[in-house]
């Protein structure tokens, strides 16, 4: 089948997008719309003494000013992480109002909003608001959050600890470490990141005929509708409609509902006109959820042969000032699901203390906990190889979970179901020309540079929510409409789903129309996050076709005047094995509208439930770097990725997903870092201060696949979107340390910017 599964089909969405025909939320401009701007706190921590909006309310062009007192009927920002400590005590989830009530807890926290006839009028009025805050000492550092001298951000709780999350038996791990032949300890930093989608956040709120309608970028409109209706507006779900148009990147931050979206709807209802909010890039740095920001100590015990005996992982995870929707879940259950990763760990104790600081709340960021967990194990294995005196490749192979051991219960209790880790590692080393490294190293040395290589082997759990829905409708012109509950914000679902269905139906790829993102049409769906779409949405689409085909065969049998059991279907044609007559799929679709066939046409909605478990994408990433000892500048000279994402539906798109993840992973390893000063003021608040990797920083990324089909879904697929962000940080850091080790450098933390590398070299001298 042309353009079926396994073919590198160019994205069918691209011609529209690259010719400027895309429609993003900021492109929405409705008649008589007003504009919303936000007064954000310039203070990191303090009690609000005065908030006087009288002058702003009477300013030219101003329609309304809102503070927390005007939003008393609304709910607070929800957190859906349900966590308990070892004694069964629930995590503390502080109230996070849409607008600050009596105090502020981070720079950028929204305090008041102005709605005016123009953006300029709203901005001018914000400057007229009189704000006085009684300062409270602020703390941006997770390492200090639990110190007795650090002010408590939420006095009603009495501590900056959200919860102490633990899995595993600490006593057994103590015993295992005590009896180990080698004990290796590594302190690690997973630096704070700022998600920066190409499209800044925007919202347009409308209230018409008793219904709220919100245009908003998302990773799933159904989930946003649920939050808005249930947690914030407190109305019946049928009173809320969310429309997500083209969305320029997600990365986790688009999975959140931010306060401005809800306030646009409240203002639209109150004013009787549409209200639009468009964020600036600087506002995104201050007010869109951040990612990562963990401090970890990992201790591993190995026997005399280098086999793991016990592992202890202790993490302090920065939540920021409040809990985002998934904030406490990310470093605990999301990352903890795969703690220990691809290695056989007899005993493991995982301790996570999510803490509050005076910083922007942290949420999911590409990989959401799994890159952090992979970084911990890969850095441990690399350091252990040095201390034990074993080749790092050999050490990994001695500790890999083997296919014969699967399903293998990981320390979290989750079953690791499939993977050929040694085989994938060998493929990665071969593709990277591991054996030819020394020749390239000599060439670098002749140019005054030091060269190093590093491996990042990763596994991550993909799947997200266990249910997904697809609706297939056969049109009378022979085309097919497919409504899906996942949501594409760059992944190319319109193409991959069309490939799956084209192959299953045997019809032209171009006849398939994928519909998403509008809750008036999409009634159910888990959206796109956690690399879930192909294994959930793709399977739902394929199974929905099976149901439609059954109904279509009934109609075809009548048209063919043949017993149903004698009717066959192939390539868009129904045929009778008895009378040699045929009808097309389009003819069947037309006939289904006749009263004798029910008059409703052929349309079926299918809810797919995968049951328990996840899929486990994994892969071997190999980096080679050159470092200039005089300046500390790092160049990524080579990068090779061999990923096992199960069956590859579209190699071209899958490679693009790997590229994107790797670039974000290299960004974390070398360039990106959100920095607050001692007073919790964000000092990397623009792209002049926060370094995003550019094309000139990247090598050619060589991508290939080792397709180990997942046995638990009929497509055999696993996720692919987040593997690069898991594999790249340890591969880069291991490579840089390999290069710097002859210079005496044994430790360095991300990000490995030129200054930190140069200082490490100088200190080693």
PENORUR-V526574 format. One record per backbone hydrogen bond with DSSP energy under -1.0 kcal/mol. NH is the residue of the N-H (numbers start at 1). CO is the residue of the C=O. If there is no record, write none. Layout:
BEGIN
NH|CO + NH|CO
END
This chain:
BEGIN
4|1 + 6|649 + 7|4 + 9|7 + 17|13 + 18|14 + 20|17 + 21|16 + 27|24 + 28|25 + 33|30 + 34|274 + 35|116 + 36|276 + 37|114 + 39|112 + 41|109 + 46|104 + 47|134 + 48|102 + 49|132 + 50|132 + 52|130 + 57|53 + 58|54 + 59|56 + 62|59 + 63|115 + 64|115 + 66|113 + 70|67 + 71|68 + 74|71 + 75|232 + 77|96 + 80|325 + 85|89 + 88|85 + 91|83 + 92|162 + 100|110 + 104|46 + 108|41 + 109|106 + 111|39 + 112|39 + 113|66 + 114|37 + 115|64 + 116|35 + 117|61 + 122|118 + 123|119 + 124|120 + 125|121 + 126|122 + 127|123 + 128|125 + 129|126 + 130|52 + 132|50 + 134|47 + 136|45 + 144|141 + 147|144 + 150|147 + 157|154 + 158|154 + 162|354 + 165|352 + 167|350 + 173|169 + 174|170 + 175|171 + 176|172 + 177|173 + 178|174 + 179|175 + 181|302 + 182|302 + 184|300 + 186|298 + 188|296 + 190|294 + 193|291 + 199|248 + 203|277 + 204|215 + 205|275 + 206|213 + 208|211 + 211|208 + 212|239 + 213|206 + 214|241 + 215|204 + 216|243 + 219|254 + 224|220 + 225|221 + 226|222 + 227|223 + 228|224 + 229|225 + 230|226 + 231|227 + 232|227 + 233|228 + 235|229 + 239|236 + 240|237 + 241|212 + 243|214 + 244|517 + 246|23 + 249|247 + 255|252 + 256|253 + 261|258 + 263|259 + 264|260 + 265|261 + 266|262 + 267|263 + 268|264 + 269|265 + 270|266 + 271|267 + 272|268 + 275|205 + 276|34 + 277|203 + 279|201 + 284|280 + 285|281 + 286|282 + 287|283 + 288|284 + 290|361 + 291|193 + 294|190 + 295|316 + 296|188 + 297|314 + 298|186 + 299|312 + 300|184 + 301|310 + 302|182 + 303|307 + 306|303 + 309|301 + 310|301 + 311|347 + 312|299 + 313|349 + 314|297 + 315|351 + 316|295 + 317|353 + 318|293 + 319|355 + 321|359 + 330|326 + 334|329 + 335|330 + 336|332 + 337|333 + 338|335 + 341|338 + 343|340 + 344|399 + 349|311 + 350|167 + 351|313 + 352|165 + 353|315 + 355|317 + 356|160 + 357|320 + 358|139 + 359|357 + 362|319 + 363|290 + 366|251 + 368|365 + 370|367 + 373|369 + 374|370 + 375|371 + 376|372 + 377|373 + 378|374 + 379|375 + 380|376 + 381|377 + 382|378 + 383|379 + 384|380 + 385|381 + 386|382 + 387|383 + 388|384 + 389|385 + 390|385 + 395|391 + 396|392 + 397|393 + 398|394 + 399|395 + 400|396 + 401|342 + 405|402 + 406|403 + 408|416 + 410|414 + 413|410 + 416|408 + 424|420 + 425|421 + 426|422 + 427|423 + 428|424 + 429|425 + 430|426 + 431|427 + 432|428 + 433|430 + 434|429 + 436|433 + 437|434 + 440|436 + 441|437 + 442|438 + 443|439 + 444|440 + 445|441 + 446|442 + 447|444 + 448|445 + 449|444 + 450|627 + 452|625 + 454|623 + 456|621 + 458|619 + 460|617 + 462|615 + 463|530 + 468|608 + 470|606 + 471|483 + 472|604 + 473|481 + 474|602 + 475|479 + 478|475 + 480|511 + 481|473 + 482|513 + 483|471 + 484|515 + 485|469 + 495|492 + 496|492 + 497|493 + 499|495 + 500|496 + 501|497 + 502|498 + 503|499 + 504|500 + 505|501 + 506|502 + 511|508 + 512|509 + 513|480 + 515|482 + 519|242 + 521|518 + 522|518 + 527|485 + 528|219 + 536|532 + 537|533 + 538|533 + 540|536 + 541|537 + 542|538 + 543|539 + 544|540 + 545|541 + 546|542 + 547|543 + 548|544 + 549|545 + 550|546 + 551|547 + 552|548 + 553|549 + 554|550 + 555|551 + 556|552 + 557|553 + 558|554 + 559|555 + 560|556 + 562|557 + 566|563 + 567|564 + 568|575 + 570|573 + 573|570 + 574|583 + 575|568 + 576|581 + 577|566 + 580|576 + 583|574 + 585|572 + 588|584 + 589|585 + 590|586 + 591|587 + 592|588 + 593|590 + 594|591 + 597|594 + 598|595 + 599|594 + 601|592 + 604|472 + 606|470 + 608|468 + 610|466 + 615|462 + 618|644 + 619|458 + 620|642 + 621|456 + 622|640 + 623|454 + 624|638 + 625|452 + 626|635 + 627|450 + 628|633 + 632|628 + 635|626 + 637|624 + 637|635 + 638|624 + 640|622 + 641|702 + 642|620 + 643|704 + 644|618 + 647|716 + 654|650 + 655|651 + 656|652 + 657|653 + 658|654 + 659|655 + 660|656 + 661|657 + 662|658 + 663|659 + 664|660 + 665|661 + 666|662 + 667|663 + 668|664 + 669|665 + 670|666 + 671|667 + 672|667 + 674|192 + 677|681 + 680|677 + 683|675 + 689|686 + 690|686 + 697|694 + 698|695 + 702|639 + 704|641 + 706|643 + 708|706 + 710|716 + 716|713 + 718|645 + 727|723 + 728|724 + 731|727 + 732|728 + 733|729 + 734|730 + 735|731 + 736|732 + 737|733 + 738|734 + 739|735 + 740|736 + 741|737 + 743|740 + 744|741 + 745|740 + 752|669 + 753|751 + 757|753 + 758|754 + 759|755 + 760|756 + 761|757 + 762|758 + 763|759 + 764|760 + 765|761
END
